[in-house]
Each structure stands twice: as C-alpha cells, then as structure tokens.
C-alpha cells in the first residue's frame, strides 16, 4: 500500500508540474488576463476538472505557486555563493554578482516576464516575496562592504546606499534584457562590466592620508 500511495503522489506531483510548466509558457506569451483556465488545461493535455483538483483556486493559485517556487529557487542559488565570496577580492565579488544576475535573468526569462507583466495581479504577499529577493541580496552586500571597510579595502561610507546603487545597475540590466532595450551598462558584456566595476571601486577607494 505505501508503494502504491507513493506512486500516486509522484503522479500527482508530475501532473502539477506539467500544469505549472505549461502555464508559465502561456502567461509569458499571452499574459495572465488573456489566458483562460481551459487554455491552461488544454495546453497540458488535461481536463478543467483535473486542473481544479490540483489548483482549486484556478489560475490565480497557479500564478502564486509559479512566483513563489521560482523566487525561492533563485534565493537558494544566490545564497550558495555567499560563503564563497566572503574572502575573495572585492572586484571578484562584484564581478560574480553581475554574472549571477545575468544567469538568473537568462534562465528565468519567462518567469521574470510574467512578474513584469502581471504585477497588478499579484497579491500583497507575492509582491513581498519578489522585493524580499532583492532586499536580501542588497543587505548581504552592505554587510560585506562594511567588513571590507574595517579591513581598509574601501572607505567608510553609507554601505546600504552603496549596495543599493550597485544592485540598481543589475536590476536595470534585467529590465533592459526583458524589454529588449539598449540603455545603461550591459553587464553581460565583459568589457562593459569590467569598466563599471573599476569605476565603482574608484568611488569606494579609501581616502589618501
């Protein structure tokens, strides 16, 4: 009996994941409001009833699960690098943060397009999850900068503002990437990224005595 139960649970999870994967494609291509429950079910090759069995609240619940799962996955990916970056030169830290941002946007393009297009459909808790992702990364960088100032690697300054400004460059890149714009620093371009990091470090360098 436990084996049969386990198999059913696996099948249920596979069905849910199939619905989520197909919903992500439709939400990204057509938008949330233009995607019906029936379209979601048909895209996955399932009935409306099966969709509601797994997601009783319909497409709003599907959107919520997509956002929360995707963002939590991104948080795990980012946090894995924290300890590795604690003791490396600051230029390498900033370069790695930019590289992680590029990878995160490229691997999660559909999800991020949904977030960008459907922000008005997000409930308050979902908006909080999105902002929390950037706040955690910004707070971590501010703490790291404070420690580097103690070691005289950079000057004493407003570390929170410095971290915010650096993260803003990364967020600007993401919006540029998702909207196919050509503005700001392209951190996916190695030469542009290197120039931006060098300029940032010049602004942060210790004051000569």
VENGISUL-V288746 format. One line per field, one symbol per residue. phi: phi as a letter, one per 30 degrees, with the letter a starting at -180 (. if undefined). burial: # if it has 16 or more other ideal C-beta (glycine too) atoms within 10 Angstrom, else .. Layout:
# VENGISUL-V288746
phi=???
burial=???
This chain:
# VENGISUL-V288746
phi=.edddddddddddddddddddddddddddcjdddcdddddddecibdeddedddbecidddddddeddddddddddedddceddcecceddddddddddddddddddbedddddeddcedcddeddddddddeddddddddddddddddedidbddadddddddddddddddeeddddchcbbidddddedddddddddddddcdeddc
burial=..............##..##.###.###...#..#....##.##.#....#..##...#..######..##..#...#......#....#..###.##.###.##..#.######.##..##...#..##..#...##.###.###.##....#....#..###.##.##..##.##.......####....#..##..#...#.....
